[in-house]
């Protein structure tokens, strides 16, 4: 069974080696990515949001199965968590978007708090880029980090991933059991992975343990994001964010290095709305 390559942020890893692992295998783990202080603040600010959230999905059929009948998902996190806004500014995290999607040429696809509960079954294996099947190309169109707020174990639903599947042909080829592994990692770690790699949430076989993680992906700026940030985050809250975070969340217009502008208001940058009282 394969294993993901591991790096330790506390040991000043060479990021060239991290990106090589990303390119070769489609995913890797960086332990101690989040400092103990930031991890504590993320937990304190985000875990209370789960108390009023029921597991499952309002849409019947496939989406209930895909999102997990025993999994809680919460979005709009920037409105409730200054620590999450701080993590969105992390230069190492942003370097992933800059490298694979182009500096200033992407925005946040979703920032989800995902809590996999006891008795959850394995998620359907998938590639994130298939959110946009007609946009799939040789280059990356989406890249993601999953930040562990609790320990990820084999028993509580650590993410299942097929290293190297970012190079497999076809839209979604089958994954032999011996080609997949689980991203077991301690709290504070980050799983960085390609939109082309095949993966899914693991089964939670425990009786009382909830696996809590932050799913934070980037996508190309000309793609529709998975999360509707303008509905999940109030405008007044967005006004307090750093400009770079406002751009990530779509509260500023998209102005790529090549091409025209998108997301305008009266053909001005949407940022003008943030300056109005």
Phi and psi in degrees as a GROMACS rama.xvg file:
@    title "Ramachandran Plot"
@    xaxis  label "Phi"
@    yaxis  label "Psi"
@TYPE xy
-72.0298  164.934  UNK-2
-134.269  147.271  UNK-3
-73.7874  147.04  UNK-4
-69.7792  146.267  UNK-5
-121.736  143.633  UNK-6
-133.042  158.809  UNK-7
-122.293  114.199  UNK-8
-61.1743  -26.1983  UNK-9
-73.2057  -12.6338  UNK-10
-106.965  20.0879  UNK-11
48.9309  63.8665  UNK-12
-66.932  155.689  UNK-13
-76.7977  118.889  UNK-14
-69.2625  -21.6194  UNK-15
-62.6045  -35.005  UNK-16
-71.9483  -35.6746  UNK-17
-63.9706  -45.2725  UNK-18
-69.4023  -30.295  UNK-19
-64.858  -42.6307  UNK-20
-62.985  -39.2874  UNK-21
-60.6545  -47.988  UNK-22
-65.7928  -41.5693  UNK-23
-74.1733  -45.1859  UNK-24
-112.027  -12.816  UNK-25
83.9882  -1.81374  UNK-26
-173.036  158.368  UNK-27
-163.715  166.645  UNK-28
-116.661  133.208  UNK-29
-115.677  107.358  UNK-30
-77.1725  154.467  UNK-31
58.9937  30.0753  UNK-32
-66.1389  -40.2102  UNK-33
-100.269  130.833  UNK-34
-66.7141  155.526  UNK-35
-56.6336  -38.7518  UNK-36
-64.6281  -47.7349  UNK-37
-66.3278  -37.5247  UNK-38
-60.6988  -43.1512  UNK-39
-63.3243  -41.4119  UNK-40
-68.3717  -39.1903  UNK-41
-60.4516  -44.6634  UNK-42
-62.5204  -45.725  UNK-43
-64.0809  -35.7593  UNK-44
-86.6961  -29.6764  UNK-45
-100.175  -38.0282  UNK-46
-63.0036  -30.347  UNK-47
-61.7329  -22.8003  UNK-48
-66.8179  -18.4616  UNK-49
-81.5968  -18.5564  UNK-50
-64.5121  -35.8166  UNK-51
-97.3211  6.32352  UNK-52
-100.047  128.423  UNK-53
-88.6098  147.658  UNK-54
-69.6552  159.899  UNK-55
98.0314  -172.569  UNK-56
-133.362  144.054  UNK-57
-70.5093  -23.068  UNK-58
-85.1093  127.289  UNK-59
-75.0547  168.928  UNK-60
79.9701  -133.684  UNK-61
-57.0996  -43.2698  UNK-62
-70.4927  -30.3822  UNK-63
-64.1397  -42.1085  UNK-64
-66.1931  -42.9143  UNK-65
-68.3264  -45.0471  UNK-66
-80.9894  -17.6778  UNK-67
100.332  119.521  UNK-68
-68.8536  -22.2254  UNK-69
-115.916  26.5833  UNK-70
-118.369  133.478  UNK-71
-98.0002  138.749  UNK-72
-132.866  131.184  UNK-73
-129.268  134.79  UNK-74
-120.731  -172.426  UNK-75
67.5656  29.7359  UNK-76
-66.497  -30.5495  UNK-77
-63.5956  -24.9246  UNK-78
-73.6906  -18.039  UNK-79
-115.208  -12.6899  UNK-80
-136.831  100.856  UNK-81
-58.7825  -30.6165  UNK-82
-65.9053  -37.0788  UNK-83
-66.3914  -40.6616  UNK-84
-60.5719  -40.0688  UNK-85
-62.255  -42.6003  UNK-86
-65.7116  -33.6974  UNK-87
-63.4827  -21.2636  UNK-88
-91.1826  -3.48151  UNK-89
-60.9347  123.173  UNK-90
-63.8326  -32.0718  UNK-91
-69.3976  -41.1143  UNK-92
-65.6672  -45.6964  UNK-93
-66.4164  -27.041  UNK-94
-61.0786  -30.5911  UNK-95
-64.1212  -45.4414  UNK-96
-65.5685  -42.8949  UNK-97
-59.5715  -42.6496  UNK-98
-70.2497  -43.9727  UNK-99
-98.6026  -20.5809  UNK-100
-118.172  -13.627  UNK-101
99.7172  126.069  UNK-102
-56.5509  128.256  UNK-103
73.0794  8.32737  UNK-104
-114.641  23.0428  UNK-105
-150.006  167.287  UNK-106
-141.669  175.991  UNK-107
-72.0527  130.962  UNK-108
-79.334  -46.8819  UNK-109
-162.885  149.751  UNK-110
-122.913  93.5886  UNK-111
-108.753  135.285  UNK-112
-88.5541  115.629  UNK-113
-114.789  123.752  UNK-114
-123.978  105.426  UNK-115
-87.5053  120.317  UNK-116
-94.9191  169.879  UNK-117
-55.6109  143.472  UNK-118
72.8186  9.64702  UNK-119
-69.793  141.207  UNK-120
-89.9785  164.934  UNK-121
-62.3183  139.577  UNK-122
-71.0786  152.32  UNK-123
-60.4495  128.367  UNK-124
-68.7908  142.206  UNK-125
-158.396  169.784  UNK-126
-111.853  131.509  UNK-127
-62.597  -31.9925  UNK-128
-64.0831  -16.4102  UNK-129
-77.3916  1.87549  UNK-130
-59.6214  -27.142  UNK-131
-129.273  70.307  UNK-132
-59.5834  -30.0565  UNK-133
-83.0639  -6.92523  UNK-134
-102.691  -4.004  UNK-135
-61.0053  134.656  UNK-136
-147.509  -178.201  UNK-137
-64.9903  -39.7682  UNK-138
-76.1225  161.176  UNK-139
-67.9385  141.374  UNK-140
-115.313  -11.2843  UNK-141
-154.779  141.175  UNK-142
-137.868  152.274  UNK-143
-140.555  150.678  UNK-144
-120.561  136.478  UNK-145
-112.725  116.691  UNK-146
-96.9412  126.76  UNK-147
-83.6795  116.1  UNK-148
-91.1441  -18.9508  UNK-149
-127.625  169.585  UNK-150
-61.2539  137.592  UNK-151
-99.3087  117.773  UNK-152
-120.718  166.518  UNK-153
-61.8276  -32.8337  UNK-154
-79.0572  -31.9237  UNK-155
-99.464  7.61889  UNK-156
108.16  27.3545  UNK-157
-52.0894  140.652  UNK-158
-54.5101  132.887  UNK-159
-89.1106  133.647  UNK-160
-145.04  145.456  UNK-161
-107.369  95.2504  UNK-162
-56.9013  135.4  UNK-163
88.1489  -10.2607  UNK-164
-70.5566  -10.6175  UNK-165
-64.5838  -14.193  UNK-166
-104.785  -1.77056  UNK-167
-74.1325  138.397  UNK-168
-75.6437  162.905  UNK-169
91.2469  161.636  UNK-170
-67.594  -48.6971  UNK-171
-151.081  78.4798  UNK-172
-68.8241  155.023  UNK-173
-65.0311  151.496  UNK-174
-111.006  110.099  UNK-175
-61.2403  143.183  UNK-176
-55.8006  -36.2215  UNK-177
-75.2259  -5.53965  UNK-178
-97.497  -2.14705  UNK-179
-114.771  156.683  UNK-180
-143.291  177.016  UNK-181
-112.68  143.139  UNK-182
-83.951  70.2913  UNK-183
-71.8627  126.501  UNK-184
-160.763  149.945  UNK-185
-76.2441  159.61  UNK-186
-54.4125  141.279  UNK-187
96.1089  -8.39668  UNK-188
-84.3576  165.55  UNK-189
-130.357  132.898  UNK-190
-97.6751  115.045  UNK-191
-102.139  129.865  UNK-192
-150.279  157.94  UNK-193
-78.7315  150.345  UNK-194
-68.7324  -9.89796  UNK-195
-94.993  -12.825  UNK-196
-81.8699  142.758  UNK-197
-86.5071  131.487  UNK-198
-159.388  176.8  UNK-199
179.507  160.444  UNK-200
-64.075  144.397  UNK-201
-84.3353  169.166  UNK-202
-75.9985  141.896  UNK-203
-103.699  105.251  UNK-204
-96.8821  7.10772  UNK-205
-81.0579  169.574  UNK-206
-95.7781  -21.3866  UNK-207
-147.137  5.13483  UNK-208
-98.1089  132.934  UNK-209
-108.682  127.18  UNK-210
-92.2378  116.053  UNK-211
-111.661  126.773  UNK-212
-142.066  161.58  UNK-213
-107.246  116.627  UNK-214
-96.7021  114.637  UNK-215
-134.287  98.2087  UNK-216
-109.541  152.342  UNK-217
-105.443  151.717  UNK-218
-139.171  162.193  UNK-219
-55.222  144.32  UNK-220
-65.2396  -18.2666  UNK-221
-94.4017  7.59881  UNK-222
-101.796  147.833  UNK-223
-70.7784  128.168  UNK-224
-76.2383  155.033  UNK-225
-65.1938  -41.1107  UNK-226
-97.7122  138.381  UNK-227
-90.9967  85.758  UNK-228
-63.8528  -31.8557  UNK-229
-68.9636  -16.0967  UNK-230
-100.443  -24.3651  UNK-231
-92.9005  -16.2004  UNK-232
-125.215  118.266  UNK-233
-62.4915  146.774  UNK-234
-58.6711  -39.3974  UNK-235
-62.4636  -36.5983  UNK-236
-68.1718  -41.3163  UNK-237
-62.4393  -29.7935  UNK-238
-61.2209  -25.2243  UNK-239
-87.7088  -7.6086  UNK-240
-80.4057  152.991  UNK-241
-57.4766  152.314  UNK-242
-56.5642  -37.1691  UNK-243
-64.7424  -35.0754  UNK-244
-74.551  -38.4798  UNK-245
-56.6968  -41.1094  UNK-246
-66.0548  -43.4166  UNK-247
-59.069  -33.2456  UNK-248
-95.2276  5.15351  UNK-249
81.8611  15.3233  UNK-250
-89.3402  -0.994323  UNK-251
-124.045  155.162  UNK-252
-73.4031  156.692  UNK-253
-91.0001  117.699  UNK-254
-127.898  86.2857  UNK-255
-69.2459  163.704  UNK-256
-61.5874  -32.8251  UNK-257
-124.102  135.802  UNK-258
104.793  -178.395  UNK-259
-87.7799  -175.341  UNK-260
-95.8537  148.894  UNK-261
-129.759  155.863  UNK-262
73.3195  40.2677  UNK-263
-86.4799  161.719  UNK-264
-126.659  116.244  UNK-265
52.3469  33.3227  UNK-266
59.3152  28.1644  UNK-267
-118.096  163.285  UNK-268
-59.8667  136.145  UNK-269
-59.6251  -17.4787  UNK-270
-58.8994  -23.5501  UNK-271
-60.5366  -30.7063  UNK-272
-64.8182  -29.1276  UNK-273
-73.4877  -18.8873  UNK-274
-89.6926  -9.14004  UNK-275
-82.39  142.29  UNK-276
